């Protein structure tokens, strides 16, 4: 998915505001960035139980963290910024899933 010009403006505006227009690449120290043209979904998974034969048993298909890739134009270091923390989820048409509270974890 390529971002529309309005979405690009919203993302760049939010990134600039959140970083105080002082963002520097942790790899090379430069301040020139470009947007990756899409959303990266970091899948969260739970460790269900230890399995003595196969190590840990993982549960996949859970919630994800939609993130915007911001790429250093000098060295290519790529950082991911959460769309909800940036405040651009609505501009991208992403709704936050309700938090699920498991019984006994209150």
C-alpha contacts under 8 A as a table, 3 or more apart, distances in Angstrom:
res1	aa1	res2	aa2	distance
1	X	37	X	6.54
1	X	38	X	5.06
1	X	39	X	7.57
2	X	37	X	4.87
2	X	38	X	5.65
3	X	6	X	7.92
3	X	7	X	5.66
3	X	8	X	5.94
3	X	37	X	6.09
3	X	38	X	6.71
4	X	7	X	5.09
4	X	8	X	6.15
5	X	8	X	5.02
5	X	9	X	6.20
6	X	9	X	5.12
6	X	10	X	6.25
7	X	10	X	5.02
7	X	11	X	6.13
7	X	91	X	6.12
7	X	92	X	6.54
8	X	11	X	5.15
8	X	12	X	6.03
9	X	12	X	5.21
9	X	13	X	5.86
10	X	13	X	5.15
10	X	14	X	6.07
10	X	88	X	6.54
10	X	91	X	7.13
11	X	14	X	5.17
11	X	15	X	6.00
11	X	86	X	7.64
11	X	88	X	6.29
12	X	15	X	5.06
12	X	16	X	5.98
13	X	16	X	5.19
13	X	17	X	6.10
14	X	17	X	5.07
14	X	18	X	5.96
14	X	86	X	5.77
14	X	87	X	6.89
14	X	88	X	7.26
15	X	18	X	5.22
15	X	19	X	6.05
15	X	21	X	7.94
15	X	86	X	6.69
16	X	19	X	5.34
16	X	20	X	5.81
16	X	21	X	4.70
16	X	22	X	7.80
16	X	23	X	7.83
17	X	20	X	5.07
17	X	21	X	6.39
18	X	21	X	7.74
18	X	86	X	7.09
19	X	22	X	5.72
19	X	23	X	5.61
20	X	23	X	7.37
22	X	31	X	7.81
23	X	31	X	6.10
24	X	29	X	5.19
24	X	30	X	5.44
24	X	31	X	4.69
24	X	32	X	7.90
25	X	28	X	5.66
25	X	29	X	4.70
25	X	30	X	5.45
25	X	31	X	6.17
25	X	72	X	6.38
25	X	77	X	7.32
26	X	29	X	5.70
26	X	77	X	8.00
27	X	75	X	7.22
27	X	77	X	6.37
28	X	74	X	7.63
28	X	75	X	6.63
30	X	72	X	7.75
30	X	74	X	7.08
31	X	72	X	7.60
32	X	72	X	6.00
32	X	73	X	5.52
32	X	74	X	6.95
33	X	70	X	6.46
33	X	71	X	5.42
33	X	72	X	4.51
33	X	73	X	5.07
34	X	70	X	5.90
34	X	71	X	5.21
34	X	72	X	6.42
34	X	73	X	6.13
35	X	68	X	7.59
35	X	69	X	6.12
35	X	70	X	4.82
35	X	71	X	6.05
36	X	39	X	7.85
36	X	68	X	7.10
36	X	69	X	5.06
36	X	70	X	5.97
36	X	71	X	6.65
37	X	69	X	7.93
38	X	68	X	7.04
38	X	69	X	7.60
39	X	66	X	6.31
39	X	67	X	5.65
39	X	68	X	5.30
39	X	69	X	7.03
40	X	66	X	5.77
40	X	67	X	5.13
40	X	68	X	6.26
40	X	69	X	6.90
40	X	80	X	7.87
41	X	64	X	5.78
41	X	65	X	5.45
41	X	66	X	4.48
41	X	67	X	6.16
42	X	64	X	5.25
42	X	65	X	4.96
42	X	66	X	6.42
42	X	67	X	7.45
43	X	60	X	7.89
43	X	61	X	7.37
43	X	62	X	6.87
43	X	63	X	6.31
43	X	64	X	4.32
43	X	65	X	6.53
44	X	60	X	7.43
44	X	61	X	7.74
44	X	62	X	5.84
44	X	63	X	5.62
44	X	64	X	5.37
44	X	65	X	7.48
45	X	58	X	6.66
45	X	59	X	5.56
45	X	60	X	5.18
45	X	61	X	7.09
45	X	62	X	5.89
45	X	63	X	7.70
46	X	58	X	5.88
46	X	59	X	5.27
46	X	60	X	7.20
46	X	62	X	7.94
47	X	50	X	7.77
47	X	56	X	6.70
47	X	57	X	6.06
47	X	58	X	4.73
47	X	59	X	6.27
48	X	56	X	7.62
48	X	57	X	5.68
48	X	58	X	5.60
48	X	59	X	6.14
49	X	56	X	6.19
49	X	57	X	5.56
49	X	58	X	7.56
50	X	55	X	5.99
50	X	56	X	4.48
50	X	57	X	5.96
51	X	54	X	5.44
51	X	55	X	4.97
51	X	56	X	5.32
51	X	57	X	6.03
52	X	55	X	5.69
52	X	56	X	7.91
54	X	57	X	7.40
59	X	62	X	7.57
65	X	82	X	6.70
66	X	82	X	5.98
66	X	83	X	6.02
67	X	80	X	5.60
67	X	81	X	5.04
67	X	82	X	4.25
67	X	83	X	5.31
68	X	80	X	5.40
68	X	81	X	5.06
68	X	82	X	6.37
68	X	83	X	6.47
69	X	78	X	6.34
69	X	79	X	5.70
69	X	80	X	4.61
69	X	81	X	6.52
70	X	78	X	5.69
70	X	79	X	5.27
70	X	80	X	6.20
70	X	81	X	7.43
71	X	76	X	5.68
71	X	77	X	5.78
71	X	78	X	4.44
71	X	79	X	6.41
72	X	75	X	5.79
72	X	76	X	4.77
72	X	77	X	5.30
72	X	78	X	6.39
73	X	76	X	5.84
81	X	85	X	7.69
81	X	86	X	7.00
82	X	85	X	5.45
82	X	86	X	6.18
83	X	86	X	5.12
83	X	87	X	5.99
83	X	88	X	5.39
83	X	89	X	5.13
84	X	87	X	4.93
84	X	88	X	6.35
84	X	89	X	5.51
84	X	96	X	7.76
85	X	88	X	7.97
86	X	89	X	7.90
87	X	90	X	7.58
88	X	91	X	5.24
88	X	92	X	6.34
89	X	92	X	5.12
89	X	93	X	6.13
89	X	94	X	4.94
89	X	95	X	6.73
89	X	96	X	7.96
90	X	93	X	4.94
90	X	94	X	5.72
90	X	95	X	6.90
91	X	94	X	7.74
101	X	105	X	6.74
101	X	106	X	7.19
102	X	105	X	5.67
102	X	106	X	7.65
103	X	106	X	7.11
